Amino acid sequence: MNYNWNTFLTEGELKTVGIVACLNNKQQFLIIRRSDIDARAGQWTLPGGHIDDLDSSLEAGAVRELYEEAGLKCDVSDLQYLGKPKEKKHYFLTLKWKGEVNVDKPNPKTDEIEHDDWKWVTINDIKEIEDTEIPIYLLEKALEMSKNAK
């Protein structure tokens, strides 16, 4: 893929979002919990967010969001495209990252702490969470892709 998606945005349109599913060697996904800064407080999600005008690509924006929201760094080349469950909402898989998970740092633009907790969980754990919009079918696809990567 590697397009500059911002050229397709106009005023009032939904912003493009890049989301990264980090899958560890125990077949667990990193999930983070929204803090009380908005109506989604308490919701568990995967790291990701809006692609900015300064991002060179959708993938670059997803990598930036992974770092901003979870403190993890990965290369664009380590992302594998998973799919788009909703308009302008793109999911990627990574099996490689550097750093330690940290959700306590404020968003560089708003200075608000967007997340207040994190954990590594299996797909079955995620299925048990009531307040989430994580697309299970994309996580199942990620598990299959990870088996083929070994």
Disulfide bonds with the S-S distance in Angstrom:
none
